[in-house]
Amino acid sequence: MKKIVSKYDKKLIADLPRVLFPGHIEVIVSESDAERAVEYLRQQPILGFDTETRPSFTQGKQNKVALLQVCGGGVCFLFRLNRIDIPQCLIRLLEDKKITKIGLSWHDDLRALNHRKKFRAGTFVELQDIATKMGIVDISLQKLYAIIFGEKISKAQQLSNWEADNLTEAQKLYAATDAWACIQLYKEMKRMQKEGYELEIVKDEEDNTSQG
């Protein structure tokens, strides 16, 4: 039976082995390529979603979401929304109610996407809701992945320029890994809920208790 903790010490994450998206990455910068990507994605049974926004260091200024990454079937598509906005084919995908779509803190992403173009979100699964029901307290993507898999998702590219003319290889891999990680977490947490797991309640450094 798998053992997990309710909280994970951030200082320990640095020593974990790093996990990276192992599949193929495609950057989408035209509506025709977006149509082709969405056609592929709509054939997948489960999709992982995430977004990236250029950080603003000016108080009160919020940039529009620049990137939507969608992963499925071993491929991650990086839709550069700062170039193509949100084309109608992507709206159809976001509004779809049949495909299992996974996100983390997805309400924030939806709010940001709606600032670009209004749409009604279809069926999405929020990983933080599943984690909370399992008794997990640390529900950021990095800490949740450390808890479930004992591996590290690097956040080194988080505050990089997502509106740059060309994304670096490090940015592409970072973005793809985040979307792919949502699928991995969903599958494993659902398995654990079905087959059982042991949760260690971490209150503080001195006071730990366990429950089966």
Secondary structure, 3 states (H helix, E strand, C coil): CEEEECCCCHHHHCCCCECCCCCEEEEECCHHHHHHHHHHHCCCCEEEEEEEECCCCCCCCCCCEEEEEEEECCEEEEEEHHHHCCCHHHHHHHHCCCCEEEECCHHHHHHHHHHHCCCCCCCEEEHHHHHHHCCCCCCCHHHHHHHHHCCECCCCCCCCCCCCCCCCHHHHHHHHHHHHHHHHHHHHHHHHHHHCEEEEEECCCCCEEEEC
